[in-house]
Amino acid sequence: MAFSCRAVSSNLRTLQNPSSPQSLPYTPLTSRFFTVKHAFTSLRSNSIPQKFTKASMAEITAPKYKGNVKVFDTEEDLAVSLAKYTADLSSKISQERDSFTVVISGGSLVKSLRKLVEAPYIDSVDWSKWRVFWVDERVVPKDHPDSNYLLAYTEFLSKIPIPAGNVYSINDALSAEGAADDYETCIKHLVKTQIIDQSKATGFPKFDLMLMGIGPDGHIASLFPGHPLVQEKEKWVCSIKDSPKPPPERISFSLPVINASANIALVVAGAGKATALRTALSDESNDVDVLPVQLVAPEGELSWFLDKEAASKL
Ligand SMILES: O=C(O)[C@H](O)[C@@H](O)[C@H](O)[C@H](O)COP(=O)(O)O
């Protein structure tokens, strides 16, 4: 398989062709576990810090290993907080390193990034440091309505002054296996050249930030409950041809790559996710039907951004 990191990163330019419909203007845990329900109720009724009352946010205490859980009254409040969290990390890491490596999923997560393209962040974030990757991608042409790339481009990437070469999307001319191998080769090259950090503990690529949604069935990326891909221990990028969520052909980061991350934010809104979230944030272990979202355990920090509906069963 030809190495095509350059071709991959030039896909954004392809879509900026004036005849393309996408040629939009470029502008510049604390204590030990106690029940989540109890914590949520008590924080909301008694002790929401003053500075959070406007946005109606409560932090709830889940088992320590589950990370920091924030619940917002509305998805709008969630989006405001997510933008600040991302911009703060961008600023911190951009001062320490030449690149800030950000991985995104498809789905509703992308719309929840909308506040980042507004004041003050559109001007304050050093977008030149950003390197953008996908935790999973549907194997369809880049101008297909199912493409995660197209979604991100339309909603986010076309609105920020990120250098086109810093956007790493899959090579959509390849098969699912070919695209996964090609993406892995691309990422290996970026690790070798120290653009992407590497986990000293596991040797897997260590992205600075992964922003992911979850499915109502508890999937993350394109790792679905009960699918053998969830067990992948060696590959960095895998392919799947029988995804239960259409379209069937996809590529996905493996769980060890996801878990090597320095920061993961799981962004979950809507009542349809409430049951999966309850399972994900409970302390119950059931080795038989473990949901992929329950296996998220990054080397670094895990943060949850939930709206009230998604948190309604906690
Ligand atoms: O390409 C995909 O399908 C996604 O990357 C997938 O993992 C998505 O993030 C979840 O299914 C949540 O999607 P929603 O937030 O739209 O439900």
The ligand as an SDF file (V2000), in Angstrom:
LIG
                    3D

 17 16  0  0  0  0  0  0  0  0999 V2000
  -19.2670    7.9790   12.5630 O   0  0  0  0  0  0  0  0  0  0  0  0
  -19.9190    7.7440   13.5370 C   0  0  0  0  0  0  0  0  0  0  0  0
  -20.9950    7.1710   13.4660 O   0  0  0  0  0  0  0  0  0  0  0  0
  -19.4260    8.2260   14.8250 C   0  0  0  0  0  0  0  0  0  0  0  0
  -18.1670    8.6430   14.9400 O   0  0  0  0  0  0  0  0  0  0  0  0
  -20.0120    7.5600   16.0390 C   0  0  0  0  0  0  0  0  0  0  0  0
  -19.1430    6.9510   16.9180 O   0  0  0  0  0  0  0  0  0  0  0  0
  -20.8080    8.6620   16.7270 C   0  0  0  0  0  0  0  0  0  0  0  0
  -19.9580    9.5630   17.3460 O   0  0  0  0  0  0  0  0  0  0  0  0
  -21.7720    8.0890   17.7130 C   0  0  0  0  0  0  0  0  0  0  0  0
  -22.5840    7.1790   17.0570 O   0  0  0  0  0  0  0  0  0  0  0  0
  -22.6390    9.1590   18.3080 C   0  0  0  0  0  0  0  0  0  0  0  0
  -23.3650    9.7930   17.2850 O   0  0  0  0  0  0  0  0  0  0  0  0
  -24.5610   10.7450   17.6580 P   0  0  0  0  0  0  0  0  0  0  0  0
  -24.0340   11.6840   18.6780 O   0  0  0  0  0  0  0  0  0  0  0  0
  -24.9410   11.4250   16.3810 O   0  0  0  0  0  0  0  0  0  0  0  0
  -25.6310    9.8680   18.2050 O   0  0  0  0  0  0  0  0  0  0  0  0
  1  2  2  0
  2  3  1  0
  2  4  1  0
  4  5  1  0
  4  6  1  0
  6  7  1  0
  6  8  1  0
  8  9  1  0
  8 10  1  0
 10 11  1  0
 10 12  1  0
 12 13  1  0
 13 14  1  0
 14 15  2  0
 14 16  1  0
 14 17  1  0
M  END
$$$$
